Amino acid sequence: MNTRGLLDQLLKSGQQMLQDKAGSARPANKSSSGGLSDLLGGAGKGGLGSLLSGAGGGALAAGAMGLLMGNKGARNVGGKVLTYGGLAALGVLAYKAYGNWQASQGTAPQSEPQTIDRLPPAQVEEHSQAILRALVAAAKSDGHVDERERELIEGEFTKLTNDNELQHWLHAELNKPLDPAEVARAAATPEMAAEMYIASVMLVDQEHFMERAYLDELARQLKLEPGLKAELEAQVRNAQ
């Protein structure tokens, strides 16, 4: 499966959507509902239409990301972290979090963290699949993804990729029950666990009880040290 390309498009579109949302929230514009209708709005409305001139399927990716985010599109979500640009953002933040955490413990790292921005292509694909699994699960953590939403999300993903294997995999991920333990099993390395957690933090609203509870349980299942967990969350906040 070519998970890397799809995930990179989704993450880059998250940055652009939030920039568009910030623009549409200015007093010069009429107040909007802040939901999917804004994210998927027409040209000139600061929504999906403004991405239609972009290259690399940006508009389609924004549609899929908007559906995953649900009504979180209008909130100050951690997606602003993506100023680094796409998939590399996760690796940069995970790497910085590891460095700060190790420094706070007064211990020198035994080896350099092998985050996604520092890996050969084959390993990047493995990390990408785990991160996308975490992203889809995080989207379901507030219960907004019902059967109709799943169909819409799958429709957007179908437009983004003609990879049948990837489409079937996404269908399975969207339709399986939410289980933090099952999500965490995809983390084959500590660095992968950190990247999955960052992706999850970016998508959820930590003020929402269900989503905060999901994040805490995911961190426990990922076996993240409390200090590292706090540092990963801090990196997302500081990058906003």
PyRosetta script that sets phi, psi and omega in degrees:
from pyrosetta import init, pose_from_sequence

init()
pose = pose_from_sequence("MNTRGLLDQLLKSGQQMLQDKAGSARPANKSSSGGLSDLLGGAGKGGLGSLLSGAGGGALAAGAMGLLMGNKGARNVGGKVLTYGGLAALGVLAYKAYGNWQASQGTAPQSEPQTIDRLPPAQVEEHSQAILRALVAAAKSDGHVDERERELIEGEFTKLTNDNELQHWLHAELNKPLDPAEVARAAATPEMAAEMYIASVMLVDQEHFMERAYLDELARQLKLEPGLKAELEAQVRNAQ")
pose.set_psi(1, 147.2)
pose.set_omega(1, 175.6)
pose.set_phi(2, -99.4)
pose.set_psi(2, 68.1)
pose.set_omega(2, -179.1)
pose.set_phi(3, -70.0)
pose.set_psi(3, -33.2)
pose.set_omega(3, -175.4)
pose.set_phi(4, -57.4)
pose.set_psi(4, -48.9)
pose.set_omega(4, -177.6)
pose.set_phi(5, -62.7)
pose.set_psi(5, -42.8)
pose.set_omega(5, -179.7)
pose.set_phi(6, -64.7)
pose.set_psi(6, -46.4)
pose.set_omega(6, -178.7)
pose.set_phi(7, -63.5)
pose.set_psi(7, -40.4)
pose.set_omega(7, 179.9)
pose.set_phi(8, -61.1)
pose.set_psi(8, -42.3)
pose.set_omega(8, 177.9)
pose.set_phi(9, -62.6)
pose.set_psi(9, -43.5)
pose.set_omega(9, -179.3)
pose.set_phi(10, -61.3)
pose.set_psi(10, -45.8)
pose.set_omega(10, -176.6)
pose.set_phi(11, -68.2)
pose.set_psi(11, -40.2)
pose.set_omega(11, 178.1)
pose.set_phi(12, -65.2)
pose.set_psi(12, -36.7)
pose.set_omega(12, 179.7)
pose.set_phi(13, -68.6)
pose.set_psi(13, -29.3)
pose.set_omega(13, 177.8)
pose.set_phi(14, -60.9)
pose.set_psi(14, -41.1)
pose.set_omega(14, 178.0)
pose.set_phi(15, -63.3)
pose.set_psi(15, -48.2)
pose.set_omega(15, -176.5)
pose.set_phi(16, -64.8)
pose.set_psi(16, -39.0)
pose.set_omega(16, 179.6)
pose.set_phi(17, -60.7)
pose.set_psi(17, -43.3)
pose.set_omega(17, -178.2)
pose.set_phi(18, -67.9)
pose.set_psi(18, -34.5)
pose.set_omega(18, 175.1)
pose.set_phi(19, -65.3)
pose.set_psi(19, -41.5)
pose.set_omega(19, 178.6)
pose.set_phi(20, -64.8)
pose.set_psi(20, -40.3)
pose.set_omega(20, 179.1)
pose.set_phi(21, -63.1)
pose.set_psi(21, -40.1)
pose.set_omega(21, 179.0)
pose.set_phi(22, -62.1)
pose.set_psi(22, -40.7)
pose.set_omega(22, 178.7)
pose.set_phi(23, -66.3)
pose.set_psi(23, -39.7)
pose.set_omega(23, -177.8)
pose.set_phi(24, -73.1)
pose.set_psi(24, -14.9)
pose.set_omega(24, -178.6)
pose.set_phi(25, -87.3)
pose.set_psi(25, -3.5)
pose.set_omega(25, -178.7)
pose.set_phi(26, -66.7)
pose.set_psi(26, 149.9)
pose.set_omega(26, -177.1)
pose.set_phi(27, -56.9)
pose.set_psi(27, -26.0)
pose.set_omega(27, -178.0)
pose.set_phi(28, -64.6)
pose.set_psi(28, -22.6)
pose.set_omega(28, -179.2)
pose.set_phi(29, -98.7)
pose.set_psi(29, 154.0)
pose.set_omega(29, 175.0)
pose.set_phi(30, -67.6)
pose.set_psi(30, 148.6)
pose.set_omega(30, 178.3)
pose.set_phi(31, -65.3)
pose.set_psi(31, 140.9)
pose.set_omega(31, -177.9)
pose.set_phi(32, -117.4)
pose.set_psi(32, 172.2)
pose.set_omega(32, -175.1)
pose.set_phi(33, -73.5)
pose.set_psi(33, -21.8)
pose.set_omega(33, 177.9)
pose.set_phi(34, 79.2)
pose.set_psi(34, 11.9)
pose.set_omega(34, -177.7)
pose.set_phi(35, -109.4)
pose.set_psi(35, -154.0)
pose.set_omega(35, -178.0)
pose.set_phi(36, -63.8)
pose.set_psi(36, -30.3)
pose.set_omega(36, -178.7)
pose.set_phi(37, -62.0)
pose.set_psi(37, -31.9)
pose.set_omega(37, 177.1)
pose.set_phi(38, -70.3)
pose.set_psi(38, -46.4)
pose.set_omega(38, -176.1)
pose.set_phi(39, -66.4)
pose.set_psi(39, -31.1)
pose.set_omega(39, -176.5)
pose.set_phi(40, -104.9)
pose.set_psi(40, 18.4)
pose.set_omega(40, -175.9)
pose.set_phi(41, -68.3)
pose.set_psi(41, 171.9)
pose.set_omega(41, -177.2)
pose.set_phi(42, -78.7)
pose.set_psi(42, 179.4)
pose.set_omega(42, -179.0)
pose.set_phi(43, -62.4)
pose.set_psi(43, 144.5)
pose.set_omega(43, 178.0)
pose.set_phi(44, 83.6)
pose.set_psi(44, -0.9)
pose.set_omega(44, -178.6)
pose.set_phi(45, -108.0)
pose.set_psi(45, 9.5)
pose.set_omega(45, 178.3)
pose.set_phi(46, 75.4)
pose.set_psi(46, 11.6)
pose.set_omega(46, -178.0)
pose.set_phi(47, -109.6)
pose.set_psi(47, -143.1)
pose.set_omega(47, -176.1)
pose.set_phi(48, -61.2)
pose.set_psi(48, -34.2)
pose.set_omega(48, -178.3)
pose.set_phi(49, -57.1)
pose.set_psi(49, -31.4)
pose.set_omega(49, -178.4)
pose.set_phi(50, -72.1)
pose.set_psi(50, -11.3)
pose.set_omega(50, 179.5)
pose.set_phi(51, -96.1)
pose.set_psi(51, -4.9)
pose.set_omega(51, -172.3)
pose.set_phi(52, -62.2)
pose.set_psi(52, -24.1)
pose.set_omega(52, 179.5)
pose.set_phi(53, -85.8)
pose.set_psi(53, -4.4)
pose.set_omega(53, -178.2)
pose.set_phi(54, -75.6)
pose.set_psi(54, 158.9)
pose.set_omega(54, -179.9)
pose.set_phi(55, -95.1)
pose.set_psi(55, 169.5)
pose.set_omega(55, 172.2)
pose.set_phi(56, 71.8)
pose.set_psi(56, 24.9)
pose.set_omega(56, 177.5)
pose.set_phi(57, 71.5)
pose.set_psi(57, 25.3)
pose.set_omega(57, -177.3)
pose.set_phi(58, -58.9)
pose.set_psi(58, -39.9)
pose.set_omega(58, -178.4)
pose.set_phi(59, -64.4)
pose.set_psi(59, -44.8)
pose.set_omega(59, 179.8)
pose.set_phi(60, -65.1)
pose.set_psi(60, -40.9)
pose.set_omega(60, 179.5)
pose.set_phi(61, -63.3)
pose.set_psi(61, -37.6)
pose.set_omega(61, 178.6)
pose.set_phi(62, -63.8)
pose.set_psi(62, -36.8)
pose.set_omega(62, 177.2)
pose.set_phi(63, -62.9)
pose.set_psi(63, -44.4)
pose.set_omega(63, 179.7)
pose.set_phi(64, -66.5)
pose.set_psi(64, -43.5)
pose.set_omega(64, -179.8)
pose.set_phi(65, -66.1)
pose.set_psi(65, -38.7)
pose.set_omega(65, 178.2)
pose.set_phi(66, -60.5)
pose.set_psi(66, -40.8)
pose.set_omega(66, 178.5)
pose.set_phi(67, -68.0)
pose.set_psi(67, -38.0)
pose.set_omega(67, 177.1)
pose.set_phi(68, -64.5)
pose.set_psi(68, -38.3)
pose.set_omega(68, -178.4)
pose.set_phi(69, -75.0)
pose.set_psi(69, -23.2)
pose.set_omega(69, -178.3)
pose.set_phi(70, 60.5)
pose.set_psi(70, -138.9)
pose.set_omega(70, -178.7)
pose.set_phi(71, -79.2)
pose.set_psi(71, 7.0)
pose.set_omega(71, 176.3)
pose.set_phi(72, -75.9)
pose.set_psi(72, -6.2)
pose.set_omega(72, -176.6)
pose.set_phi(73, -60.1)
pose.set_psi(73, -27.9)
pose.set_omega(73, -176.5)
pose.set_phi(74, -92.2)
pose.set_psi(74, -4.6)
pose.set_omega(74, -176.1)
pose.set_phi(75, -92.6)
pose.set_psi(75, 166.1)
pose.set_omega(75, -179.8)
pose.set_phi(76, -82.4)
pose.set_psi(76, 65.4)
pose.set_omega(76, -176.6)
pose.set_phi(77, -78.2)
pose.set_psi(77, 164.9)
pose.set_omega(77, -175.7)
pose.set_phi(78, -68.9)
pose.set_psi(78, 0.9)
pose.set_omega(78, 179.7)
pose.set_phi(79, -59.7)
pose.set_psi(79, -18.6)
pose.set_omega(79, 177.3)
pose.set_phi(80, -63.3)
pose.set_psi(80, -12.4)
pose.set_omega(80, 177.1)
pose.set_phi(81, -59.8)
pose.set_psi(81, -19.7)
pose.set_omega(81, -170.5)
pose.set_phi(82, -80.1)
pose.set_psi(82, 20.1)
pose.set_omega(82, 174.0)
pose.set_phi(83, -62.3)
pose.set_psi(83, -20.5)
pose.set_omega(83, 176.8)
pose.set_phi(84, -71.2)
pose.set_psi(84, -28.1)
pose.set_omega(84, 177.1)
pose.set_phi(85, 101.6)
pose.set_psi(85, 105.7)
pose.set_omega(85, 170.9)
pose.set_phi(86, 61.4)
pose.set_psi(86, -148.5)
pose.set_omega(86, -172.2)
pose.set_phi(87, -61.5)
pose.set_psi(87, -33.1)
pose.set_omega(87, -178.9)
pose.set_phi(88, -60.3)
pose.set_psi(88, -24.9)
pose.set_omega(88, -178.7)
pose.set_phi(89, -58.7)
pose.set_psi(89, -41.1)
pose.set_omega(89, -178.4)
pose.set_phi(90, -63.2)
pose.set_psi(90, -43.7)
pose.set_omega(90, -179.9)
pose.set_phi(91, -65.2)
pose.set_psi(91, -42.2)
pose.set_omega(91, -179.9)
pose.set_phi(92, -60.4)
pose.set_psi(92, -46.3)
pose.set_omega(92, -177.7)
pose.set_phi(93, -69.6)
pose.set_psi(93, -40.6)
pose.set_omega(93, 178.2)
pose.set_phi(94, -62.8)
pose.set_psi(94, -40.6)
pose.set_omega(94, -179.9)
pose.set_phi(95, -63.9)
pose.set_psi(95, -44.7)
pose.set_omega(95, 179.2)
pose.set_phi(96, -64.4)
pose.set_psi(96, -39.8)
pose.set_omega(96, 179.5)
pose.set_phi(97, -62.6)
pose.set_psi(97, -43.4)
pose.set_omega(97, 178.2)
pose.set_phi(98, -60.1)
pose.set_psi(98, -44.8)
pose.set_omega(98, -178.1)
pose.set_phi(99, -62.4)
pose.set_psi(99, -45.3)
pose.set_omega(99, 179.8)
pose.set_phi(100, -66.1)
pose.set_psi(100, -39.8)
pose.set_omega(100, -179.7)
pose.set_phi(101, -64.7)
pose.set_psi(101, -45.3)
pose.set_omega(101, 179.6)
pose.set_phi(102, -65.3)
pose.set_psi(102, -38.0)
pose.set_omega(102, 178.5)
pose.set_phi(103, -64.3)
pose.set_psi(103, -38.1)
pose.set_omega(103, -179.3)
pose.set_phi(104, -67.6)
pose.set_psi(104, -24.4)
pose.set_omega(104, 178.5)
pose.set_phi(105, -87.6)
pose.set_psi(105, -8.6)
pose.set_omega(105, -179.5)
pose.set_phi(106, 71.8)
pose.set_psi(106, 24.3)
pose.set_omega(106, -179.8)
pose.set_phi(107, -117.7)
pose.set_psi(107, 137.1)
pose.set_omega(107, 176.7)
pose.set_phi(108, -79.3)
pose.set_psi(108, 136.7)
pose.set_omega(108, 179.0)
pose.set_phi(109, -62.3)
pose.set_psi(109, 136.9)
pose.set_omega(109, 178.4)
pose.set_phi(110, -71.0)
pose.set_psi(110, -31.3)
pose.set_omega(110, 177.4)
pose.set_phi(111, -152.8)
pose.set_psi(111, 158.3)
pose.set_omega(111, -179.0)
pose.set_phi(112, -69.1)
pose.set_psi(112, 130.8)
pose.set_omega(112, 178.3)
pose.set_phi(113, -56.6)
pose.set_psi(113, 132.0)
pose.set_omega(113, -178.7)
pose.set_phi(114, -95.5)
pose.set_psi(114, 73.4)
pose.set_omega(114, 178.9)
pose.set_phi(115, -80.3)
pose.set_psi(115, 169.7)
pose.set_omega(115, -168.5)
pose.set_phi(116, -62.2)
pose.set_psi(116, -24.9)
pose.set_omega(116, 179.4)
pose.set_phi(117, -78.6)
pose.set_psi(117, -1.9)
pose.set_omega(117, -176.1)
pose.set_phi(118, -125.7)
pose.set_psi(118, 22.9)
pose.set_omega(118, -173.5)
pose.set_phi(119, -117.2)
pose.set_psi(119, 155.7)
pose.set_omega(119, 173.2)
pose.set_phi(120, -71.0)
pose.set_psi(120, 159.7)
pose.set_omega(120, -173.6)
pose.set_phi(121, -51.4)
pose.set_psi(121, -42.1)
pose.set_omega(121, -177.1)
pose.set_phi(122, -61.0)
pose.set_psi(122, -40.5)
pose.set_omega(122, -179.9)
pose.set_phi(123, -76.3)
pose.set_psi(123, -30.4)
pose.set_omega(123, 176.2)
pose.set_phi(124, -60.7)
pose.set_psi(124, -39.5)
pose.set_omega(124, 179.4)
pose.set_phi(125, -63.0)
pose.set_psi(125, -41.7)
pose.set_omega(125, 178.8)
pose.set_phi(126, -63.5)
pose.set_psi(126, -44.9)
pose.set_omega(126, 177.6)
pose.set_phi(127, -62.1)
pose.set_psi(127, -41.3)
pose.set_omega(127, -177.1)
pose.set_phi(128, -61.4)
pose.set_psi(128, -41.9)
pose.set_omega(128, -179.6)
pose.set_phi(129, -64.5)
pose.set_psi(129, -40.6)
pose.set_omega(129, 179.2)
pose.set_phi(130, -66.0)
pose.set_psi(130, -41.0)
pose.set_omega(130, -179.8)
pose.set_phi(131, -66.4)
pose.set_psi(131, -42.5)
pose.set_omega(131, 179.3)
pose.set_phi(132, -64.3)
pose.set_psi(132, -37.5)
pose.set_omega(132, 175.8)
pose.set_phi(133, -60.1)
pose.set_psi(133, -43.8)
pose.set_omega(133, 179.6)
pose.set_phi(134, -65.3)
pose.set_psi(134, -38.5)
pose.set_omega(134, -178.6)
pose.set_phi(135, -64.7)
pose.set_psi(135, -46.0)
pose.set_omega(135, 179.4)
pose.set_phi(136, -63.5)
pose.set_psi(136, -42.4)
pose.set_omega(136, 179.7)
pose.set_phi(137, -63.9)
pose.set_psi(137, -42.7)
pose.set_omega(137, 179.7)
pose.set_phi(138, -61.4)
pose.set_psi(138, -35.7)
pose.set_omega(138, 178.7)
pose.set_phi(139, -63.0)
pose.set_psi(139, -28.4)
pose.set_omega(139, -178.3)
pose.set_phi(140, -88.0)
pose.set_psi(140, -5.5)
pose.set_omega(140, -169.6)
pose.set_phi(141, -70.7)
pose.set_psi(141, -19.0)
pose.set_omega(141, 177.3)
pose.set_phi(142, -99.9)
pose.set_psi(142, 3.9)
pose.set_omega(142, 176.0)
pose.set_phi(143, 79.8)
pose.set_psi(143, 8.4)
pose.set_omega(143, -176.2)
pose.set_phi(144, -79.9)
pose.set_psi(144, -14.9)
pose.set_omega(144, -176.3)
pose.set_phi(145, -88.3)
pose.set_psi(145, 90.8)
pose.set_omega(145, 176.3)
pose.set_phi(146, -92.3)
pose.set_psi(146, -171.5)
pose.set_omega(146, -175.9)
pose.set_phi(147, -60.8)
pose.set_psi(147, -40.9)
pose.set_omega(147, -179.9)
pose.set_phi(148, -64.9)
pose.set_psi(148, -43.5)
pose.set_omega(148, 179.1)
pose.set_phi(149, -61.9)
pose.set_psi(149, -41.1)
pose.set_omega(149, 179.1)
pose.set_phi(150, -59.8)
pose.set_psi(150, -42.0)
pose.set_omega(150, 179.6)
pose.set_phi(151, -64.1)
pose.set_psi(151, -40.9)
pose.set_omega(151, 178.8)
pose.set_phi(152, -64.9)
pose.set_psi(152, -44.4)
pose.set_omega(152, 180.0)
pose.set_phi(153, -62.8)
pose.set_psi(153, -45.2)
pose.set_omega(153, 179.1)
pose.set_phi(154, -61.4)
pose.set_psi(154, -36.9)
pose.set_omega(154, 178.5)
pose.set_phi(155, -62.8)
pose.set_psi(155, -40.4)
pose.set_omega(155, 178.4)
pose.set_phi(156, -67.9)
pose.set_psi(156, -40.7)
pose.set_omega(156, 178.7)
pose.set_phi(157, -64.3)
pose.set_psi(157, -35.7)
pose.set_omega(157, 179.0)
pose.set_phi(158, -62.4)
pose.set_psi(158, -35.3)
pose.set_omega(158, 177.6)
pose.set_phi(159, -69.6)
pose.set_psi(159, -28.3)
pose.set_omega(159, -175.8)
pose.set_phi(160, -80.8)
pose.set_psi(160, -31.8)
pose.set_omega(160, -175.5)
pose.set_phi(161, -142.8)
pose.set_psi(161, 140.8)
pose.set_omega(161, 174.0)
pose.set_phi(162, -101.1)
pose.set_psi(162, 16.8)
pose.set_omega(162, 178.1)
pose.set_phi(163, -78.9)
pose.set_psi(163, 102.8)
pose.set_omega(163, -175.6)
pose.set_phi(164, -60.8)
pose.set_psi(164, -39.0)
pose.set_omega(164, -179.5)
pose.set_phi(165, -62.9)
pose.set_psi(165, -42.5)
pose.set_omega(165, 179.2)
pose.set_phi(166, -67.0)
pose.set_psi(166, -39.9)
pose.set_omega(166, 177.7)
pose.set_phi(167, -61.2)
pose.set_psi(167, -43.8)
pose.set_omega(167, 178.9)
pose.set_phi(168, -65.5)
pose.set_psi(168, -39.0)
pose.set_omega(168, 178.9)
pose.set_phi(169, -63.3)
pose.set_psi(169, -44.7)
pose.set_omega(169, 179.0)
pose.set_phi(170, -63.4)
pose.set_psi(170, -39.7)
pose.set_omega(170, 177.1)
pose.set_phi(171, -58.3)
pose.set_psi(171, -45.8)
pose.set_omega(171, 179.9)
pose.set_phi(172, -63.6)
pose.set_psi(172, -42.3)
pose.set_omega(172, -179.4)
pose.set_phi(173, -64.7)
pose.set_psi(173, -40.7)
pose.set_omega(173, -179.0)
pose.set_phi(174, -68.9)
pose.set_psi(174, -30.3)
pose.set_omega(174, -173.0)
pose.set_phi(175, -97.2)
pose.set_psi(175, -9.3)
pose.set_omega(175, 179.5)
pose.set_phi(176, -79.6)
pose.set_psi(176, 153.0)
pose.set_omega(176, 177.4)
pose.set_phi(177, -62.4)
pose.set_psi(177, 149.1)
pose.set_omega(177, 179.5)
pose.set_phi(178, -71.9)
pose.set_psi(178, 121.0)
pose.set_omega(178, -176.7)
pose.set_phi(179, -144.4)
pose.set_psi(179, 101.4)
pose.set_omega(179, -178.5)
pose.set_phi(180, -56.4)
pose.set_psi(180, -34.3)
pose.set_omega(180, 180.0)
pose.set_phi(181, -65.6)
pose.set_psi(181, -40.4)
pose.set_omega(181, 179.5)
pose.set_phi(182, -68.2)
pose.set_psi(182, -40.0)
pose.set_omega(182, 177.6)
pose.set_phi(183, -61.3)
pose.set_psi(183, -45.4)
pose.set_omega(183, -175.8)
pose.set_phi(184, -64.5)
pose.set_psi(184, -26.0)
pose.set_omega(184, -179.4)
pose.set_phi(185, -64.4)
pose.set_psi(185, -16.4)
pose.set_omega(185, 178.4)
pose.set_phi(186, -74.4)
pose.set_psi(186, -14.6)
pose.set_omega(186, -177.3)
pose.set_phi(187, -82.0)
pose.set_psi(187, 101.5)
pose.set_omega(187, -177.8)
pose.set_phi(188, -84.6)
pose.set_psi(188, -16.5)
pose.set_omega(188, -179.7)
pose.set_phi(189, -137.8)
pose.set_psi(189, 159.1)
pose.set_omega(189, 175.4)
pose.set_phi(190, -58.8)
pose.set_psi(190, -37.7)
pose.set_omega(190, 179.2)
pose.set_phi(191, -63.9)
pose.set_psi(191, -40.3)
pose.set_omega(191, 178.0)
pose.set_phi(192, -62.7)
pose.set_psi(192, -41.1)
pose.set_omega(192, 177.9)
pose.set_phi(193, -60.4)
pose.set_psi(193, -42.6)
pose.set_omega(193, 179.7)
pose.set_phi(194, -63.8)
pose.set_psi(194, -42.2)
pose.set_omega(194, 179.7)
pose.set_phi(195, -66.6)
pose.set_psi(195, -39.8)
pose.set_omega(195, 177.5)
pose.set_phi(196, -63.0)
pose.set_psi(196, -39.1)
pose.set_omega(196, -179.0)
pose.set_phi(197, -69.5)
pose.set_psi(197, -41.6)
pose.set_omega(197, 177.6)
pose.set_phi(198, -59.6)
pose.set_psi(198, -45.6)
pose.set_omega(198, 179.1)
pose.set_phi(199, -59.2)
pose.set_psi(199, -39.5)
pose.set_omega(199, -179.7)
pose.set_phi(200, -68.3)
pose.set_psi(200, -42.9)
pose.set_omega(200, 179.3)
pose.set_phi(201, -61.7)
pose.set_psi(201, -38.2)
pose.set_omega(201, -179.1)
pose.set_phi(202, -62.2)
pose.set_psi(202, -33.3)
pose.set_omega(202, -171.0)
pose.set_phi(203, -91.5)
pose.set_psi(203, -26.2)
pose.set_omega(203, -172.6)
pose.set_phi(204, -92.7)
pose.set_psi(204, 163.9)
pose.set_omega(204, 172.0)
pose.set_phi(205, -100.3)
pose.set_psi(205, 108.4)
pose.set_omega(205, -173.7)
pose.set_phi(206, -71.0)
pose.set_psi(206, -11.2)
pose.set_omega(206, 175.5)
pose.set_phi(207, -82.6)
pose.set_psi(207, -12.4)
pose.set_omega(207, 179.6)
pose.set_phi(208, -85.3)
pose.set_psi(208, 125.6)
pose.set_omega(208, -172.9)
pose.set_phi(209, -57.3)
pose.set_psi(209, -48.4)
pose.set_omega(209, -177.0)
pose.set_phi(210, -62.2)
pose.set_psi(210, -40.4)
pose.set_omega(210, -176.9)
pose.set_phi(211, -73.3)
pose.set_psi(211, -37.8)
pose.set_omega(211, 176.4)
pose.set_phi(212, -64.7)
pose.set_psi(212, -41.1)
pose.set_omega(212, 178.9)
pose.set_phi(213, -63.8)
pose.set_psi(213, -39.0)
pose.set_omega(213, 177.9)
pose.set_phi(214, -63.7)
pose.set_psi(214, -45.8)
pose.set_omega(214, 179.7)
pose.set_phi(215, -58.9)
pose.set_psi(215, -45.0)
pose.set_omega(215, -178.7)
pose.set_phi(216, -62.6)
pose.set_psi(216, -41.4)
pose.set_omega(216, -180.0)
pose.set_phi(217, -71.3)
pose.set_psi(217, -36.8)
pose.set_omega(217, 177.1)
pose.set_phi(218, -61.7)
pose.set_psi(218, -44.2)
pose.set_omega(218, 179.2)
pose.set_phi(219, -60.5)
pose.set_psi(219, -39.3)
pose.set_omega(219, 179.2)
pose.set_phi(220, -65.6)
pose.set_psi(220, -43.0)
pose.set_omega(220, -179.5)
pose.set_phi(221, -69.8)
pose.set_psi(221, -29.7)
pose.set_omega(221, 176.9)
pose.set_phi(222, -78.4)
pose.set_psi(222, -7.4)
pose.set_omega(222, 179.5)
pose.set_phi(223, 61.3)
pose.set_psi(223, 39.9)
pose.set_omega(223, 176.7)
pose.set_phi(224, -78.7)
pose.set_psi(224, 130.6)
pose.set_omega(224, 174.1)
pose.set_phi(225, -61.7)
pose.set_psi(225, 141.6)
pose.set_omega(225, -178.1)
pose.set_phi(226, -53.0)
pose.set_psi(226, -40.5)
pose.set_omega(226, 179.5)
pose.set_phi(227, -65.2)
pose.set_psi(227, -39.6)
pose.set_omega(227, 178.8)
pose.set_phi(228, -69.6)
pose.set_psi(228, -41.1)
pose.set_omega(228, 177.3)
pose.set_phi(229, -56.6)
pose.set_psi(229, -47.4)
pose.set_omega(229, 179.7)
pose.set_phi(230, -63.5)
pose.set_psi(230, -38.1)
pose.set_omega(230, -179.5)
pose.set_phi(231, -68.9)
pose.set_psi(231, -38.4)
pose.set_omega(231, 177.3)
pose.set_phi(232, -62.6)
pose.set_psi(232, -43.1)
pose.set_omega(232, 178.0)
pose.set_phi(233, -65.8)
pose.set_psi(233, -38.3)
pose.set_omega(233, 178.6)
pose.set_phi(234, -63.7)
pose.set_psi(234, -38.2)
pose.set_omega(234, 179.1)
pose.set_phi(235, -63.4)
pose.set_psi(235, -38.6)
pose.set_omega(235, 177.2)
pose.set_phi(236, -65.2)
pose.set_psi(236, -46.6)
pose.set_omega(236, 179.6)
pose.set_phi(237, -61.2)
pose.set_psi(237, -45.4)
pose.set_omega(237, -175.5)
pose.set_phi(238, -68.0)
pose.set_psi(238, -23.9)
pose.set_omega(238, -179.0)
pose.set_phi(239, -85.4)
pose.set_psi(239, -5.8)
pose.set_omega(239, -178.5)
pose.set_phi(240, -70.3)
pose.dump_pdb("model.pdb")
